[in-house]
C-alpha cells in the first residue's frame, strides 16, 4: 500500500532525499538510502510595486506601451510560472468589471520578472480603471496585489455651446464679454483650456486669420460656464469699423480637441474714440459768483458710433481731489444719438457746489461703442453766498467786574470763506435785550476798541461785514460791571486761635460779608504761612465760599488770615491773624531701660523706667504702661498713664510682659516699645535627691562623680543652677569645697584621704533656693599593711592548732576605710627573694572576713 511522508517536517527550497529501512519477523533488517527525494515550496511569490504613488496619473487617449513597472519574485524554489491582471471601475474590486482575472504573461520559469509590461488599452473603459495583479509559481502558490495602479483613459473630445446672452450687433471699443460654454464628459479628463482665432472673412474661415490661435482660459473642469472676455491681443488684432468673425477650439487633458468648423460669433469693433473741446474755458472764471454762467465745452464721437452720454462733476481739489461735491451729472440739454454736442451749458447743480472755495469742474463723454474721454479741471468756479461768521467775544469776558473805567473790548476776527471781512460794528447799552437806547456805538476795521465808562453795568455786542456786503448776525450780548468800592473784611471763626491737632485735614471758616459796590463779592483770599509776618506763604488760595478744607502735611506752627475780594478785584483789609499747630509726627518709640529682658526677682515691688522724646512740635504729654500675663496682651493685668518716664508698683508671683507707648499733645501715639518679660517668684525650687555616691560610700578613687536628681522650680522663674557643697563637718559650718553647675552632676578630685559630707542647693532665677539632705563619703587612698610578728615555727606538729602572730593594719587609723579580709596560700617552696615557688599546696584560705559598719 502507498504511504505518506510527514510533509511538514521537510525543508523548503532544497531536495529532500528519502531512505527506508525494513525488518522482518525474525528481526532481520535491510536499509535502502535515497530511494527518492521530495521538493517542497509553500512560499507564495512576492510583488514589488514601483509605480509612482501606485498610479498612472496621466490621462491618455492612446495606448502608452509597456510602461507599467510592477515586478514579481519567487523565493520558494519552484520559480515563477505566470501572472494575471484584473481591471475594475472601482477601487478594491468594486464597480463594474472591465475584465476578470486574465493571463498576461505565461511560462516565465524564473525566480523574478523585472520587465515593464503593458495593457490592452482598447479594452479599458473610459475614465479611471483600477488594475490588480496576481503572480503564480510552478508549485501553484500565488499572491494578489489589489489596485497596484490605475489607468486614466479618455478618447472622447470636449464640446462647446454658444448662448445668445450678449449683443452681437453692438459696436465695441473694448474687448466684449461673450457667453460660450465648454463641456467634457464626467468620465473623461476634463476641459484643459480653449482658444480663439479671428478673421474678417466668414467664408475663408480662419485660413485668413488676423492673429494665431490664442488661449483664452487654462482651466481644469468638466463644465466651463463662466462668461469670458476676448483677450486684449485678439481684440487689438481686429479691424475697427467692420465685422470680425471668431472661431473657437477646446481641448481636454488627454489631448482630445474640438475645433469649430464655422465662425461661432462676431465682434463689431469701433476704437476711433471720442473728443472733448474745452479750449474756450481752460483757466477761466476767477471771479467769485453767486450763480452759474454759461460754459463753452463741446463733445464729439469720431467713429461710426454715436455719442451716448456727456457729464460733468465738481471737486474741491484739482485733479479729482478733495470733496466730490457734485457727482457725475448729465450735461444740461444733452441728448444721446448725435455724433456731437456743441451747445453752451450751465451748471444746474449750483446749490451743491462748495461754498467759499474753488470748485474744479471736470467733464467726460462716451459713445455707444464704449470709447470714453475724461478731461479734468476744464474750468473752475468760485462760489460765495455766505456772510462772515458771527464774531466771538473775547474780553472783557461775560459777567466781568472791574475797577477800571477805560474798557478795552476785544473779539475774535470773523472768517469769511470768500471775499473776506471788511469791518465790525460795536454796540454798548445799559439795556440787555433790546439795546435801546444805545449808550455807545462805533464801526472799526480792527478787532478791538477802547471806551471810557462810568461805574455801572453795561451790555455789549459785535457784528461783522464782508467785502461782498454780507453782514453777520450780532454776537451774543455780554455784560461788564464797573465797581471801584472795596467790600467789608471777614471775621475768622475756626479753628480757634492756638489750636493744636494731629489732623492734617483742617477746615478753615470765617463769616460771610457783603460788597459796598455793585460788583458783589467774588471770592475770599486765604493765606497760610509758617512765619507770623507772612513773608513766606505756605499756601494761598481763592474760594467763593466762607470755608476751605486744606491738608497741611507738614508738622509746624501755621499762621492764617482771610480777606474778601469783590468781582471788580477790590480787596478788603485782612482779618486778624490766627495760629494752628499741626503735629503728625509720632513721638519716639520708648526705649525700655529696666527691668531688663527676662528679669526674675523675689521682690514684690518693681520700678519700671524708659526713655522717649517727641519728634514733632507738640511735645510729649504722657506715657501709657501696659502689663499683662499674656504675651499677646489679650488681657491687661495692670495699666497706667504717667507723665514721667518711670513707674513703680507691686506684683504677685507670676510671669509678666510689659510695654510702653508715648503720646504727644497733638494726640499722636508712638508705636509700642518692644515687649519685655519679667518674673516675680517667691517660691523655692524642689529639694534635690542625692543619687551617687551613696551615703557612707568608701572608695580609694580620687575622682568622684557626684550626681543628684534634676528638679523643677515650684515658682514661675525656673531653675537656674545647682551648688555642690563639700564639708569635713556634718553641720557644714565650714565649707571645704563649693561649685555652681547647671547640670545635675559634678566631678570632684580629692587630694586627701578623709571622711567628707556633701549636699546640693538648687537656686531658681529669682534667687530662691532649696537645700538637700547630706551624705557621707570616705576617701582612702593608702593601702593596708602587714606586721610579721611570727619568728618561725620549727616544731613538727601533729595537729593544726597553732596560731601565728601576723598582724594586719589599715591607714589612716582615723578617717580610713578599715580592714575587710585577709587570706593565705601554701606553696611547697620559695624563691631566694622570698616569693612563692613550686606548686600551691592550698588555695587561698580566709584568715578573717569583717563586715564593716
Beta strands, then each sheet from edge to edge (+ up, - down):
strand 1: 15-23
strand 2: 29-39
strand 3: 46-49
strand 4: 56-60
strand 5: 70-73
strand 6: 80-90
strand 7: 94-105
strand 8: 112-113
strand 9: 127-137
strand 10: 142-153
strand 11: 159-162
strand 12: 171-172
strand 13: 177-178
strand 14: 180-183
strand 15: 191-199
strand 16: 214-221
strand 17: 223-224
strand 18: 228-229
strand 19: 243-252
strand 20: 257-259
strand 21: 265-269
strand 22: 274-277
strand 23: 288-289
strand 24: 294-295
strand 25: 298-301
strand 26: 307-317
strand 27: 321-330
strand 28: 340-341
strand 29: 345-346
strand 30: 357-367
strand 31: 372-383
strand 32: 393-395
strand 33: 400-402
strand 34: 406-411
strand 35: 421-429
strand 36: 440-444
strand 37: 448-452
strand 38: 456-466
strand 39: 478-482
strand 40: 492-494
strand 41: 499-501
strand 42: 505-510
strand 43: 521-529
strand 44: 537-543
strand 45: 547-551
strand 46: 556-566
strand 47: 578-582
strand 48: 591-594
strand 49: 599-601
strand 50: 605-611
strand 51: 620-628
strand 52: 638-642
strand 53: 646-650
strand 54: 654-664
strand 55: 676-680
strand 56: 690-692
strand 57: 697-699
strand 58: 703-708
strand 59: 719-727
strand 60: 737-741
strand 61: 745-749
strand 62: 754-764
strand 63: 769-771
strand 64: 775-779
strand 65: 785-788
strand 66: 806-809
strand 67: 821-824
strand 68: 827-830
strand 69: 836-840
strand 70: 845-849
sheet 1: 1+ 2-
sheet 2: 3+ 5- 8+
sheet 3: 4+ 10+ 9- 6+ 7-
sheet 4: 11+ 14- 17+
sheet 5: 12+ 21+ 19- 15+ 16-
sheet 6: 12+ 21+ 19- 20+
sheet 7: 13+ 18-
sheet 8: 22+ 25- 28+
sheet 9: 23+ 31+ 30- 26+ 27-
sheet 10: 24+ 29-
sheet 11: 32+ 34- 37+
sheet 12: 33+ 39+ 38- 35+ 36-
sheet 13: 40+ 42- 45+
sheet 14: 41+ 47+ 46- 43+ 44-
sheet 15: 48+ 50- 53+
sheet 16: 49+ 55+ 54- 51+ 52-
sheet 17: 56+ 58- 61+
sheet 18: 57+ 64+ 62- 59+ 60-
sheet 19: 57+ 64+ 62- 63+
sheet 20: 65+ 66-
sheet 21: 67+ 70-
sheet 22: 68+ 69-
end
